[in-house]
Amino acid sequence: MILILSTQDDLATNRVIDWLQFYNKPFIRINPEDSISIKSITISNTDFEYILGVNGKEIKTSEITSYWYRRGEFNFEASLKNNNHVDLYLNRYLGQEMKSTKDFLYLILNNKKSIGNIQHNDTNKLYNLLTAKQCGLKIPETLISSSKSQYSNINAKKTITKAISNGFFNIDKYAVGTLTKTIDKEEIQDSFFPSLIQEHIEKKYELRIFYIKEQFYSTAIFSQQNKKTKVDFRNYDTNKPNRVVPFKLPKKIQKKLKKLMSILDLNSGSIDIMVSKNDDYYFLEVNPIGQFRQVSYPGNYYLEQIIAKELIDE
Amino acid sequence: MDNSKYLKLFSDCIPVKGASRSCIYDLGRNTYQLIPNALYELLVTDEGKKISDIIEQHDNHPVIIEYLEFLLTSEFIYLCDKKELKRFPKLTHKYLSPDHITNAILIRDQKSNFDFKTIINQLEELGCKHIQLIITEDINIEILKSLIDHTNKSILQAIDVTIPWKNNDDIQNIIELNKQNKRLKRVYFYNADHNEIINKEELDILILKNSKEDIITNSSPDPSYFRVNMTLFNESLGYNSFFNRKLIIDEKDNIKRTLDQKDTKIFGNITSTKIKEIINDEGFRKYWNVNKDSIKTCKDCEFRHMCVDTRTPIHENQEWHYEKKCSYDPYTNTWTN
């Protein structure tokens, strides 16, 4: 049995599941909308079994052969719902108890053959950048500062700013995404919230790479000609979409990226690289989950099938 | 234009040669550009060469420079350094699908009594995401609604409905139906008293004077049905883009491979035969691999990988051809109606 943890609206998961069905392999998909209960966890000197209840069905972790952490989390049923003061603290304690049980499940699943894991959800872009540099990859000059006086410390003619974290936040029920913006030096105030300032690379094209099973599937995005996507290719132009074509990553870059992924303990992920006018390859970031459809379709790579096969392989 | 650079065609732009003109299939932007055959030759023989060499090779002919400028401003080509050429491989033309059946045509009338839900369940098991529902006689909207309701919670993504026209109330009924089930994407009304096309956000309503037969067996290819995209292009290279992975269930619940009246071959009746038992039957798959490159005249047509042709090909004298003539002639580049 293959276990997939995803969200209800994730279409990429559907396509991988189509392939699992094609190969006639049993699977279960769990979304945060599914309520999960603990039937029993037995840890004895002779036995170990973790049994979950999912939508009225029992799932034994011993029967799970592989696991794909796509996104989302297990939604364990809250046991008590009460408003009175004492129960608030009691509930908090029970929540702690539940968390340990849930974390245990993630640990058990990580020991299975797996793609991705929830611990990587909060990947740290700054740490990834530093590690990339240590692996011999070129990175843009980067500074985090809160004052204009520090700004001159960055060794770059033109600069951009972008999120330090994943770049998304919620206003009520709406998700807001942030884009990369160029910095106008004249507009910088004397002091500001600590922000990431990065060298602006004159790019020839950007690479979006999906990595799985030590293989790289790359596409080049020609976002340079288009004013709208010059700084951030996600600022899509729907009338004249950027050219996205398959790309062969140089062996030297592959080797360094493999080292990086191994140090970061990522067995899959999406990597962003910028190729400069001088043919230098600048590592920008790695996303442990990533929109692999954006690489799969224009590259005609059938990554959904590759992921399904990886989950099936004994 | 920097003449010291090298000519590279964006790999999502694919030149296809026809008898007297060619076409660039722009798979990234889902569009196409007709070009003269001379430009096709330039693209296939001169790709990867230095711009200055290409121009010199053609004796500095102004047309060559004009061609190159055109390709560059249309973003079909880009100029790169010699060492970069090997970084940009051609797109593979691999076509794979996890779906055993990709498209089913279901014909229903008042006498077809086999449980529609069972058909949908069977199709779902085979990965089918698109169905075309053809209603052959007046039925009330409630019956149509009850049929479509059976697709709720299924993996189906799109439903097209072909239904006889009654009156203007039909339009509002269809709009209501679409609100309840977004899978309903396109509705054809036939035998109408006028022609009209209504586009609502994700719903197209086509009111047509045409008869049912006109719509279903679509006499001849029509440029409004041309589709340029990667999946269809790749499928069309190896398969017949209309018949591949198609299944038909007629009003008598018979499982068939075409809508052609002359094709009397039946692969069982849905009341007693399971669809998955017949999908590997060679006869059932007879037309799946008959790609346009193996059909007389079509193989010389520059539109062959964007044209979804509903005509049934015939095999005679070791060659595939169509009985009904196409309204496009690729040798003269003219359309007749």
Interface residues (C-beta under 8 A of the other chain):
Chain A: N14 R15 D18 W19 Q21 F22 A220 F222 Q225 K240 P241 R243 V244 V245 P246 F247 K248 P250 D279 Y297 P298 G299 N300 Y302 E304 Q305 A308
Chain B: F10 S11 D12 G28 R29 E75 Y78 D81 E84 K86 R87 F88 P89 L91 T92 H93 K94 L96 P98 D99 H100 G127 I155 M230 N234
